[in-house]
Amino acid sequence: MSAKGASSAVVIGASGGIGAAFEAALIEEGAFDVVHGFARSREGAQHLDLTDEASIVAAAGHVAKGPPPSLVIVATGLLHEGDLGPEKALRDLDGEWLARNYAVNAIGPVLVAKHFLPLLPKVGRPVFAALSARVGSISDNGLGGWHGYRASKAALNMLVRNLAIEERRRNSRSIVVALHPGTVDTPLSQPFQGNVPPGRLFDPERAALQLLDVIEELKVPDSGKLFDYEGKEIQP
């Protein structure tokens, strides 16, 4: 990736498998003056909890002190937690678990956008990207199940479209997208990797580099869309 002038990159969820790979790849590329990595498990200025808007505000304030961010990646997601995981049927629905899915997969990323999009410069080609999932596509849903994860990712995709429309009025050069990384070999996917076809389970480093290549090729008309790791658009 390339960046003109002094700029920074931001990775939200930098302690996770793919988030850490994003952070490492961006540092290694050296295209940005500063690479900020934030995570719930980190302390001090690097702490950010998607369910705590005050921590998002603090993180944005920290970034605002330096070069403007021309790339912001929200590399977070929730699929299972403790004994809770994707619902197989309607009888498995639990209101608190549904709310937790929405809090992490949809509400948290849009709150990050609320405080970080205003920091994007009005020059160059700034990008805000949030990790979503193909299973959040309503038109692609032929299996059902996984109600909370599917619905919260579908909500994220809609919010990305909304953000793109509003951001275009403020900054005509910015790009806001959702990205599908495929199935990545991380704790998030670990319980479900047995169903992944051979050759379709990606290591985090490969997944991060693939998505950085996709980001590199994005154009302003791509804003508001969902793309997979090959750069192919996924219909909502």
C-alpha positions as a printed Julia matrix, in Angstrom:
236×3 Matrix{Float64}:
   0.0     0.0    0.0
   1.07    3.57  -0.47
   0.29    6.79   1.3
   1.12   10.34   0.22
   2.36   12.74   2.85
   2.34   12.13   6.57
  -0.37    9.64   7.42
  -1.25    6.84   9.8
  -3.06    3.53   9.69
  -5.37    2.2   12.39
  -6.2    -1.42  13.21
  -9.04   -2.07  15.63
  -8.84   -5.57  17.09
  -5.07   -5.78  16.76
  -4.75   -8.55  19.35
  -6.81  -11.02  17.3
  -5.41  -13.38  14.69
  -6.18  -11.4   11.56
  -5.98   -8.04  13.33
  -2.45   -8.79  14.54
  -1.55   -9.87  11.0
  -2.89   -6.58   9.62
  -0.85   -4.61  12.15
   2.34   -6.56  11.42
   1.92   -6.3    7.65
   1.31   -2.56   7.74
   4.35   -2.0    9.96
   6.5    -4.15   7.69
   5.34   -2.35   4.55
   6.41    0.97   6.05
   3.99    2.99   3.94
   2.57    4.84   6.94
   4.34    7.12   9.37
   2.46    5.55  12.28
   0.5     2.31  12.65
  -1.91    2.36  15.58
  -3.09   -0.96  16.97
  -6.02   -1.02  19.41
  -7.61   -3.93  21.26
  -9.75   -4.63  24.3
  -6.9    -6.65  25.85
  -4.36   -3.83  25.5
  -3.79   -1.16  28.1
  -3.25    2.57  28.12
  -3.5     4.45  24.85
  -3.9     1.19  22.9
  -7.03    0.09  24.77
 -10.33    0.03  22.87
 -13.43   -1.94  23.81
 -16.13   -1.98  21.11
 -18.82   -2.11  23.79
 -17.46    0.97  25.58
 -17.9     4.12  23.51
 -15.75    6.13  25.91
 -12.77    3.93  25.04
 -13.45    4.5   21.33
 -13.52    8.25  21.91
 -10.22    8.05  23.79
  -8.6     6.01  21.0
  -9.77    8.45  18.34
  -8.4    11.32  20.42
  -5.04    9.57  20.61
  -4.91    9.11  16.84
  -5.97   12.72  16.26
  -2.77   13.92  17.94
  -0.65   12.58  15.08
  -0.79   12.21  11.29
  -4.33   11.71   9.98
  -5.39    8.1    9.37
  -5.74    7.3    5.68
  -6.6     3.69   6.52
  -8.82    2.41   9.33
  -9.49   -1.33   9.59
 -11.99   -2.78  12.05
 -10.77   -6.38  12.31
 -13.17   -7.6   14.97
 -15.95  -10.15  15.13
 -17.9   -12.43  17.46
 -19.06  -15.93  16.5
 -18.85  -17.85  19.78
 -18.11  -17.01  23.41
 -17.83  -19.5   26.22
 -20.58  -22.07  25.77
 -22.52  -19.82  23.41
 -22.21  -20.06  19.65
 -24.13  -19.96  16.37
 -27.74  -21.08  16.7
 -28.66  -24.13  14.62
 -32.43  -23.62  14.94
 -35.1   -21.23  16.13
 -35.35  -23.06  19.46
 -31.77  -22.02  20.25
 -32.47  -18.28  20.12
 -31.49  -16.33  23.21
 -32.17  -12.62  23.51
 -29.02  -11.76  25.42
 -26.82  -13.68  22.96
 -28.5   -11.95  20.01
 -27.85   -8.58  21.65
 -24.22   -9.53  22.26
 -23.81  -10.4   18.58
 -25.21   -7.04  17.54
 -23.1    -5.19  20.1
 -19.8    -6.6   18.79
 -20.52   -7.25  15.11
 -22.6    -4.19  14.2
 -22.9    -1.53  16.89
 -19.22   -1.5   17.86
 -17.88   -1.02  14.31
 -20.36    1.77  13.55
 -19.38    3.56  16.76
 -15.75    3.31  15.63
 -16.85    4.9   12.35
 -18.68    7.63  14.24
 -15.45    8.79  15.87
 -12.82    7.83  13.27
 -14.4     8.82   9.95
 -14.14   12.55  10.82
 -10.38   12.04  11.17
  -9.91   10.81   7.59
  -8.13   13.36   5.38
  -9.88   14.97   2.42
  -6.91   14.27   0.19
  -5.63   11.04  -1.28
  -7.85    7.95  -1.05
  -8.69    7.31   2.6
 -10.31    3.96   3.38
 -12.45    2.75   6.27
 -12.89   -1.04   6.13
 -14.79   -3.32   8.5
 -14.55   -7.11   8.46
 -17.9    -8.65   7.67
 -18.86  -12.08   6.33
 -20.46  -13.67   3.29
 -23.07  -15.23   5.58
 -24.33  -11.7    6.21
 -25.6   -11.6    2.62
 -29.36  -12.13   2.55
 -29.37  -13.09  -1.13
 -26.61  -15.66  -0.56
 -28.34  -17.34   2.39
 -29.45  -20.8    1.34
 -28.82  -22.7    4.57
 -30.38  -20.63   7.36
 -29.29  -20.97  10.97
 -26.57  -18.94  12.66
 -29.26  -16.34  13.31
 -27.37  -13.89  15.48
 -24.14  -13.93  13.47
 -25.9   -13.7   10.1
 -28.25  -10.95  11.21
 -25.58   -8.87  12.93
 -23.28   -9.06   9.92
 -26.21   -8.17   7.63
 -26.79   -5.17   9.89
 -23.11   -4.26   9.58
 -23.35   -4.41   5.79
 -26.35   -2.05   5.85
 -24.57    0.31   8.22
 -21.53    0.36   5.94
 -23.79    1.37   3.05
 -25.34    4.12   5.18
 -21.94    5.34   6.32
 -20.67    5.44   2.74
 -23.6     7.58   1.6
 -23.22   10.04   4.47
 -19.43   10.12   4.27
 -19.59   10.92   0.54
 -21.3    14.21   1.43
 -18.51   15.13   3.85
 -15.53   13.71   2.01
 -16.02   12.81  -1.65
 -12.69   10.95  -1.8
 -13.19    8.53   1.07
 -14.12    4.86   0.68
 -16.14    2.9    3.24
 -16.38   -0.86   2.66
 -17.05   -4.2    4.29
 -14.66   -7.08   3.63
 -15.11  -10.85   3.76
 -11.78  -12.52   4.64
 -12.89  -16.1    4.03
 -12.39  -18.68   6.75
  -9.24  -17.75   8.63
  -7.39  -20.07  11.0
  -8.12  -18.14  14.2
  -9.89  -18.91  17.49
 -13.06  -17.4   15.98
 -13.34  -20.14  13.34
 -11.59  -22.97  15.22
 -14.73  -24.9   16.32
 -16.06  -24.92  12.73
 -12.95  -25.64  10.68
 -13.89  -29.28  10.14
 -16.46  -28.19   7.54
 -14.04  -26.05   5.55
 -13.11  -27.49   2.11
  -9.41  -28.26   1.51
  -7.44  -25.2    0.55
 -10.07  -22.77   1.85
  -8.74  -22.31   5.38
  -6.38  -19.35   5.28
  -3.67  -18.45   7.76
  -4.04  -14.94   9.22
  -0.98  -13.55   7.44
  -2.26  -14.64   4.03
  -5.76  -13.34   4.77
  -4.44   -9.94   5.85
  -2.26   -9.58   2.77
  -5.12  -10.62   0.49
  -7.4    -8.0    1.98
  -4.72   -5.32   1.87
  -4.4    -6.07  -1.85
  -8.17   -5.67  -2.2
  -8.04   -2.35  -0.32
  -5.21   -1.17  -2.59
  -7.41   -1.64  -5.67
 -10.55    0.04  -4.3
 -12.0     3.01  -6.15
 -14.37    5.69  -4.85
 -17.41    4.08  -6.63
 -16.74    0.92  -4.55
 -17.72    2.71  -1.35
 -20.63    1.13   0.48
 -20.1    -2.37  -0.93
 -19.0    -5.76   0.44
 -16.01   -7.46  -1.17
 -14.45  -10.86  -0.62
 -10.74  -11.67  -0.33
 -10.45  -11.95  -4.12
 -11.88   -8.48  -4.66
 -15.21   -9.82  -5.89
 -18.34   -7.95  -4.81
 -20.81   -9.9   -2.67
 -24.39   -8.87  -3.22
 -26.41   -7.9   -0.12
